[in-house]
Amino acid sequence: MSKFMHKLVEALRSREQYLEDHSTHPVFESAEGSDFKQDYENLVSELKEFSGRIKSLAETGEDYDEHFERKINDENEHLSIKIDTWSKSLEKK
């Protein structure tokens, strides 16, 4: 199970990294894009917090069921992220 959790945290980090890498997109250069960029930067921060929370929960070994869903919209650009993650101990009979 710890191998699975490690891969999950790696996947969350790769999503985080993708968002960070694309935070310099030309769409952010316009005056209208500045609001979208602020929303985008807030999204990246929230995703980092979520990733940290999942990592902490995974390290404790306790059961959890966490969800992250955000949408950013402006006139021309739309971004939607949804992440569901959980861990549940299996009972042996």
N, C-alpha and C positions, 0 to 999 in steps of 0.2 A: 504494500500500500504506500510506503514512503517513496518508492520509485515513481508511482503514479502522481503523488503530490508534488514531487520535484519537477516532473514534466509539466504539470499544471502551472506551477509558479513560473517556469521558463516560458510557457506560452503566454502568460499574462505579461511578462517582461517584454517579450517580442512585440506584442501589441502596443505596449507603452512606447517602445523604441520606434516603432513605425510612426506613431503619432508625433513623437518628438522630431523625427527626421523630416516629416512633411509639414512642420510648422513654419517653413520659410517659402511656402507656395506663393506664386504671383497673385493669387486671389486676395491675399492679405495686404497687398501693396496699395490698393485703392482706398479712398476715404470711406466707402461703404464697407470695405473689407475689414476695417479696424475693429468694428463691433464683433464681426464674425471671428476675427483673430483672438479677441479677448475671451469669447465664449469657448473657442478651441483650446486656449491655454488653461482655462478653468477646467475643461474636460480632461486634459492631460494630468492636471494636478489631482483631480478626483480619482482618475484611474490609478495613479501612483498610490494614493491612500488606500484604495480598494485592494490593490496588489499587495501592499504591506500588511493589510488586515488578513488577507488570505494566507500569506506566508506565516504570520503569527499563529493563526488558527491551525495551520498544518503542522507547525512545530509542536503545538501542545498535544496533538493527537486526538483532540475531542471532535465529536460530530458537529457539523455545521451545514447550513444551507444559505448561501449568499447569492445575491443578484445585483447586477449593475446594468442599468439601462439609461441611456442619455440620447437626446436628439438635439442637434443644432441645425437651425434653419435660417436662411435669409432669402432674399428675393430669388437668387440664382443657385445657391449652394445648399446642399442637404447632406448631413452626416448623421448616421445612426449607429450606435454601438449597443450591443446586448451581450452580456456575459452571465451565464448561470454556472455556479460551481457549488459542489457539495461533497461532503465526506460523511459516510455512515459506517459505523462498525458493524460487521456481520456477526450475528450470534451463532455460536456452534451448539449443535444439539447432540 
